[in-house]
Amino acid sequence: MSICLFLTFRTGSNSSPSDGESVKLDELLRAIPKLAKALVHTTSEADDPYLKDELPPALVLQLYFSELPDLEAAASRSGPLAALNSRNAFPGLSSADVTQQAMIARTFAVPKPALQNAPGTPYCTYLVSYEGEAKDLNAWLDYYLDNHTGHMARFSGIRELEVYTRVDWVSLLPWPRVNFMQRNKVAFDSSQALTDALHSPVRHEMRADFKSFPPFTGPTNHFAMATRIVQPLS
């Protein structure tokens, strides 16, 4: 397992960062000490027969670290991520509404995990967030991790499956912290591959299994995102 910091940026138009800001962003991310990898998610589209959620955020960053203190160092008052709030360096991002949350990343095996895209080519992910509370979180996680992930892993064309659960963390970044009880991510080669999976029998099985979840409250959001990987310098 690894530790993952989610930074979610919403702008007035929710349009993706400019090319100039994207270049600066990649440079900043590559230079973060002890960063294992970064995922940069921007808006995409897919069709889910059961859901029609709000507009996706303009940008979601997933920053992976092996150890929690390394994440906390990046999110410290003088850490590298503080530069994202600079109006000079990142005028578009610094004016966005931003939230943050650190979580444990749990990876589950899928039949064919290798992405077929050429290196550097964006692929498609479906980011899911359970933003409320379960009546019994232990029972919720036991059911979800042991049962629901088995359905998800059988999606045709799935390349990656991760579930994220809460952890306490220290951050001095200037943005509000959220405390979602769980997030998920499934990855596919393209938005069409995601749409095909969402219209498959597996999706119908998942919807039926949803009715067996332990009781919970709060919104659940699903966002199709175009994703690219940024690898650290060392």
Contacts in CASP RR format, 6 or more apart in sequence:
PFRMAT RR
TARGET T0000
AUTHOR 0000-0000-0000
METHOD contacts of the structure
MODEL  1
MSICLFLTFRTGSNSSPSDGESVKLDELLRAIPKLAKALVHTTSEADDPY
LKDELPPALVLQLYFSELPDLEAAASRSGPLAALNSRNAFPGLSSADVTQ
QAMIARTFAVPKPALQNAPGTPYCTYLVSYEGEAKDLNAWLDYYLDNHTG
HMARFSGIRELEVYTRVDWVSLLPWPRVNFMQRNKVAFDSSQALTDALHS
PVRHEMRADFKSFPPFTGPTNHFAMATRIVQPLS
1 104 0 8 1.000
1 105 0 8 1.000
1 106 0 8 1.000
1 107 0 8 1.000
2 36 0 8 1.000
2 64 0 8 1.000
2 65 0 8 1.000
2 66 0 8 1.000
2 104 0 8 1.000
2 105 0 8 1.000
3 64 0 8 1.000
3 65 0 8 1.000
3 66 0 8 1.000
3 67 0 8 1.000
3 68 0 8 1.000
3 70 0 8 1.000
3 71 0 8 1.000
3 102 0 8 1.000
3 103 0 8 1.000
3 104 0 8 1.000
3 105 0 8 1.000
3 167 0 8 1.000
3 169 0 8 1.000
4 62 0 8 1.000
4 63 0 8 1.000
4 64 0 8 1.000
4 65 0 8 1.000
4 102 0 8 1.000
4 103 0 8 1.000
4 104 0 8 1.000
4 105 0 8 1.000
4 164 0 8 1.000
5 61 0 8 1.000
5 62 0 8 1.000
5 63 0 8 1.000
5 65 0 8 1.000
5 71 0 8 1.000
5 74 0 8 1.000
5 75 0 8 1.000
5 100 0 8 1.000
5 101 0 8 1.000
5 102 0 8 1.000
5 169 0 8 1.000
6 60 0 8 1.000
6 61 0 8 1.000
6 62 0 8 1.000
6 99 0 8 1.000
6 100 0 8 1.000
6 101 0 8 1.000
6 102 0 8 1.000
6 103 0 8 1.000
6 164 0 8 1.000
6 183 0 8 1.000
7 60 0 8 1.000
7 61 0 8 1.000
7 63 0 8 1.000
7 81 0 8 1.000
7 84 0 8 1.000
7 98 0 8 1.000
7 99 0 8 1.000
7 100 0 8 1.000
7 175 0 8 1.000
8 57 0 8 1.000
8 59 0 8 1.000
8 60 0 8 1.000
8 61 0 8 1.000
8 98 0 8 1.000
8 99 0 8 1.000
8 100 0 8 1.000
9 57 0 8 1.000
9 58 0 8 1.000
9 59 0 8 1.000
9 60 0 8 1.000
9 61 0 8 1.000
9 93 0 8 1.000
9 96 0 8 1.000
9 97 0 8 1.000
9 98 0 8 1.000
10 57 0 8 1.000
10 58 0 8 1.000
10 96 0 8 1.000
10 97 0 8 1.000
10 98 0 8 1.000
11 58 0 8 1.000
11 92 0 8 1.000
11 95 0 8 1.000
11 96 0 8 1.000
11 97 0 8 1.000
13 58 0 8 1.000
14 43 0 8 1.000
14 55 0 8 1.000
14 56 0 8 1.000
14 57 0 8 1.000
14 58 0 8 1.000
15 43 0 8 1.000
15 58 0 8 1.000
16 22 0 8 1.000
16 42 0 8 1.000
16 43 0 8 1.000
16 58 0 8 1.000
16 59 0 8 1.000
17 25 0 8 1.000
17 42 0 8 1.000
17 58 0 8 1.000
17 59 0 8 1.000
17 92 0 8 1.000
17 93 0 8 1.000
18 92 0 8 1.000
21 90 0 8 1.000
21 91 0 8 1.000
21 92 0 8 1.000
21 93 0 8 1.000
22 40 0 8 1.000
24 89 0 8 1.000
24 90 0 8 1.000
25 40 0 8 1.000
25 84 0 8 1.000
25 90 0 8 1.000
25 93 0 8 1.000
26 40 0 8 1.000
26 230 0 8 1.000
28 80 0 8 1.000
28 81 0 8 1.000
28 83 0 8 1.000
28 84 0 8 1.000
29 35 0 8 1.000
29 38 0 8 1.000
29 40 0 8 1.000
29 61 0 8 1.000
29 63 0 8 1.000
29 230 0 8 1.000
29 232 0 8 1.000
30 230 0 8 1.000
30 231 0 8 1.000
30 232 0 8 1.000
30 233 0 8 1.000
31 80 0 8 1.000
31 232 0 8 1.000
31 233 0 8 1.000
32 38 0 8 1.000
32 63 0 8 1.000
32 74 0 8 1.000
32 80 0 8 1.000
32 81 0 8 1.000
32 232 0 8 1.000
33 70 0 8 1.000
33 73 0 8 1.000
33 74 0 8 1.000
33 80 0 8 1.000
34 65 0 8 1.000
34 66 0 8 1.000
34 67 0 8 1.000
34 70 0 8 1.000
34 73 0 8 1.000
34 74 0 8 1.000
35 63 0 8 1.000
35 64 0 8 1.000
35 65 0 8 1.000
35 70 0 8 1.000
35 74 0 8 1.000
35 232 0 8 1.000
36 64 0 8 1.000
36 65 0 8 1.000
36 66 0 8 1.000
36 232 0 8 1.000
37 64 0 8 1.000
37 229 0 8 1.000
37 230 0 8 1.000
37 231 0 8 1.000
37 232 0 8 1.000
38 61 0 8 1.000
38 62 0 8 1.000
38 63 0 8 1.000
38 64 0 8 1.000
38 229 0 8 1.000
38 230 0 8 1.000
38 231 0 8 1.000
38 232 0 8 1.000
39 61 0 8 1.000
39 62 0 8 1.000
39 64 0 8 1.000
39 125 0 8 1.000
39 227 0 8 1.000
39 228 0 8 1.000
39 229 0 8 1.000
39 230 0 8 1.000
40 59 0 8 1.000
40 61 0 8 1.000
40 227 0 8 1.000
40 228 0 8 1.000
40 229 0 8 1.000
40 230 0 8 1.000
41 59 0 8 1.000
41 60 0 8 1.000
41 61 0 8 1.000
41 62 0 8 1.000
41 125 0 8 1.000
41 127 0 8 1.000
41 225 0 8 1.000
41 226 0 8 1.000
41 227 0 8 1.000
42 58 0 8 1.000
42 59 0 8 1.000
42 122 0 8 1.000
42 225 0 8 1.000
42 226 0 8 1.000
43 55 0 8 1.000
43 56 0 8 1.000
43 57 0 8 1.000
43 58 0 8 1.000
43 223 0 8 1.000
43 225 0 8 1.000
43 226 0 8 1.000
44 56 0 8 1.000
44 124 0 8 1.000
44 191 0 8 1.000
44 224 0 8 1.000
44 225 0 8 1.000
44 226 0 8 1.000
45 191 0 8 1.000
45 224 0 8 1.000
46 124 0 8 1.000
46 126 0 8 1.000
46 191 0 8 1.000
46 194 0 8 1.000
46 195 0 8 1.000
46 198 0 8 1.000
46 224 0 8 1.000
47 195 0 8 1.000
47 198 0 8 1.000
47 199 0 8 1.000
48 198 0 8 1.000
48 203 0 8 1.000
48 222 0 8 1.000
49 198 0 8 1.000
49 199 0 8 1.000
49 203 0 8 1.000
50 203 0 8 1.000
50 207 0 8 1.000
51 222 0 8 1.000
53 221 0 8 1.000
53 222 0 8 1.000
53 223 0 8 1.000
54 221 0 8 1.000
56 223 0 8 1.000
56 224 0 8 1.000
56 225 0 8 1.000
57 223 0 8 1.000
58 96 0 8 1.000
59 93 0 8 1.000
59 96 0 8 1.000
60 127 0 8 1.000
60 223 0 8 1.000
60 225 0 8 1.000
62 185 0 8 1.000
63 71 0 8 1.000
63 74 0 8 1.000
63 81 0 8 1.000
64 105 0 8 1.000
65 71 0 8 1.000
65 74 0 8 1.000
68 102 0 8 1.000
68 167 0 8 1.000
68 169 0 8 1.000
71 102 0 8 1.000
71 169 0 8 1.000
72 169 0 8 1.000
72 170 0 8 1.000
72 171 0 8 1.000
73 79 0 8 1.000
74 80 0 8 1.000
74 81 0 8 1.000
75 81 0 8 1.000
75 100 0 8 1.000
75 102 0 8 1.000
75 169 0 8 1.000
75 170 0 8 1.000
75 171 0 8 1.000
75 172 0 8 1.000
75 173 0 8 1.000
76 82 0 8 1.000
76 170 0 8 1.000
76 171 0 8 1.000
76 172 0 8 1.000
77 172 0 8 1.000
81 173 0 8 1.000
82 172 0 8 1.000
82 173 0 8 1.000
82 174 0 8 1.000
83 89 0 8 1.000
83 90 0 8 1.000
84 90 0 8 1.000
84 93 0 8 1.000
84 94 0 8 1.000
84 98 0 8 1.000
85 93 0 8 1.000
85 94 0 8 1.000
85 173 0 8 1.000
85 174 0 8 1.000
85 175 0 8 1.000
86 94 0 8 1.000
87 94 0 8 1.000
87 95 0 8 1.000
98 175 0 8 1.000
98 176 0 8 1.000
99 175 0 8 1.000
99 176 0 8 1.000
99 177 0 8 1.000
99 178 0 8 1.000
100 171 0 8 1.000
100 173 0 8 1.000
100 175 0 8 1.000
100 176 0 8 1.000
100 177 0 8 1.000
100 178 0 8 1.000
101 166 0 8 1.000
101 177 0 8 1.000
101 178 0 8 1.000
101 179 0 8 1.000
101 180 0 8 1.000
102 167 0 8 1.000
102 169 0 8 1.000
102 171 0 8 1.000
103 164 0 8 1.000
103 165 0 8 1.000
103 166 0 8 1.000
103 167 0 8 1.000
103 183 0 8 1.000
104 164 0 8 1.000
104 165 0 8 1.000
104 166 0 8 1.000
104 167 0 8 1.000
105 162 0 8 1.000
105 163 0 8 1.000
105 164 0 8 1.000
106 145 0 8 1.000
106 162 0 8 1.000
106 163 0 8 1.000
106 164 0 8 1.000
106 165 0 8 1.000
107 160 0 8 1.000
107 161 0 8 1.000
107 162 0 8 1.000
108 149 0 8 1.000
108 150 0 8 1.000
108 152 0 8 1.000
108 153 0 8 1.000
108 161 0 8 1.000
108 162 0 8 1.000
108 163 0 8 1.000
109 153 0 8 1.000
109 161 0 8 1.000
110 153 0 8 1.000
110 155 0 8 1.000
110 158 0 8 1.000
110 159 0 8 1.000
110 160 0 8 1.000
110 161 0 8 1.000
111 153 0 8 1.000
111 158 0 8 1.000
112 157 0 8 1.000
112 158 0 8 1.000
112 159 0 8 1.000
113 159 0 8 1.000
113 160 0 8 1.000
114 159 0 8 1.000
115 123 0 8 1.000
115 159 0 8 1.000
115 160 0 8 1.000
115 187 0 8 1.000
115 189 0 8 1.000
116 159 0 8 1.000
116 189 0 8 1.000
117 123 0 8 1.000
117 189 0 8 1.000
117 190 0 8 1.000
120 228 0 8 1.000
120 229 0 8 1.000
121 228 0 8 1.000
122 226 0 8 1.000
122 227 0 8 1.000
122 228 0 8 1.000
123 159 0 8 1.000
123 187 0 8 1.000
123 188 0 8 1.000
123 189 0 8 1.000
123 190 0 8 1.000
123 226 0 8 1.000
123 227 0 8 1.000
123 228 0 8 1.000
124 187 0 8 1.000
124 188 0 8 1.000
124 189 0 8 1.000
124 190 0 8 1.000
124 191 0 8 1.000
124 193 0 8 1.000
124 194 0 8 1.000
124 224 0 8 1.000
124 225 0 8 1.000
124 226 0 8 1.000
124 227 0 8 1.000
125 160 0 8 1.000
125 185 0 8 1.000
125 186 0 8 1.000
125 187 0 8 1.000
125 188 0 8 1.000
125 194 0 8 1.000
125 224 0 8 1.000
125 225 0 8 1.000
125 227 0 8 1.000
126 184 0 8 1.000
126 185 0 8 1.000
126 186 0 8 1.000
126 187 0 8 1.000
126 188 0 8 1.000
126 194 0 8 1.000
126 198 0 8 1.000
126 222 0 8 1.000
126 223 0 8 1.000
126 224 0 8 1.000
126 225 0 8 1.000
127 183 0 8 1.000
127 184 0 8 1.000
127 185 0 8 1.000
127 222 0 8 1.000
127 223 0 8 1.000
127 225 0 8 1.000
128 183 0 8 1.000
128 184 0 8 1.000
128 185 0 8 1.000
128 220 0 8 1.000
128 221 0 8 1.000
128 222 0 8 1.000
128 223 0 8 1.000
129 180 0 8 1.000
129 182 0 8 1.000
129 183 0 8 1.000
129 184 0 8 1.000
129 220 0 8 1.000
129 221 0 8 1.000
130 180 0 8 1.000
130 181 0 8 1.000
130 182 0 8 1.000
130 183 0 8 1.000
130 216 0 8 1.000
130 218 0 8 1.000
130 220 0 8 1.000
131 178 0 8 1.000
131 180 0 8 1.000
131 181 0 8 1.000
131 218 0 8 1.000
131 219 0 8 1.000
131 220 0 8 1.000
131 221 0 8 1.000
132 180 0 8 1.000
132 181 0 8 1.000
132 216 0 8 1.000
132 217 0 8 1.000
132 218 0 8 1.000
132 219 0 8 1.000
133 181 0 8 1.000
133 216 0 8 1.000
133 217 0 8 1.000
133 218 0 8 1.000
134 140 0 8 1.000
134 141 0 8 1.000
134 181 0 8 1.000
134 214 0 8 1.000
134 215 0 8 1.000
134 216 0 8 1.000
135 214 0 8 1.000
135 215 0 8 1.000
135 216 0 8 1.000
136 214 0 8 1.000
136 215 0 8 1.000
137 181 0 8 1.000
139 214 0 8 1.000
140 181 0 8 1.000
140 182 0 8 1.000
140 213 0 8 1.000
140 214 0 8 1.000
140 216 0 8 1.000
141 165 0 8 1.000
141 182 0 8 1.000
143 212 0 8 1.000
143 213 0 8 1.000
143 214 0 8 1.000
144 163 0 8 1.000
144 182 0 8 1.000
144 213 0 8 1.000
145 163 0 8 1.000
147 209 0 8 1.000
147 212 0 8 1.000
148 206 0 8 1.000
148 209 0 8 1.000
148 213 0 8 1.000
149 161 0 8 1.000
149 163 0 8 1.000
151 202 0 8 1.000
151 205 0 8 1.000
151 206 0 8 1.000
151 209 0 8 1.000
152 158 0 8 1.000
152 161 0 8 1.000
152 184 0 8 1.000
152 186 0 8 1.000
152 202 0 8 1.000
152 206 0 8 1.000
153 161 0 8 1.000
154 202 0 8 1.000
155 186 0 8 1.000
155 188 0 8 1.000
155 197 0 8 1.000
155 200 0 8 1.000
155 202 0 8 1.000
155 203 0 8 1.000
156 196 0 8 1.000
156 197 0 8 1.000
156 200 0 8 1.000
156 202 0 8 1.000
157 188 0 8 1.000
157 189 0 8 1.000
157 193 0 8 1.000
157 196 0 8 1.000
157 197 0 8 1.000
158 186 0 8 1.000
158 187 0 8 1.000
158 188 0 8 1.000
158 197 0 8 1.000
159 187 0 8 1.000
159 188 0 8 1.000
159 189 0 8 1.000
160 185 0 8 1.000
160 186 0 8 1.000
160 187 0 8 1.000
161 184 0 8 1.000
161 185 0 8 1.000
161 186 0 8 1.000
161 187 0 8 1.000
162 184 0 8 1.000
162 185 0 8 1.000
163 182 0 8 1.000
163 183 0 8 1.000
163 184 0 8 1.000
164 182 0 8 1.000
164 183 0 8 1.000
164 184 0 8 1.000
164 185 0 8 1.000
165 181 0 8 1.000
165 182 0 8 1.000
166 179 0 8 1.000
166 180 0 8 1.000
166 181 0 8 1.000
166 182 0 8 1.000
171 177 0 8 1.000
181 216 0 8 1.000
186 194 0 8 1.000
186 197 0 8 1.000
187 227 0 8 1.000
188 194 0 8 1.000
188 197 0 8 1.000
191 224 0 8 1.000
191 226 0 8 1.000
194 224 0 8 1.000
197 203 0 8 1.000
END
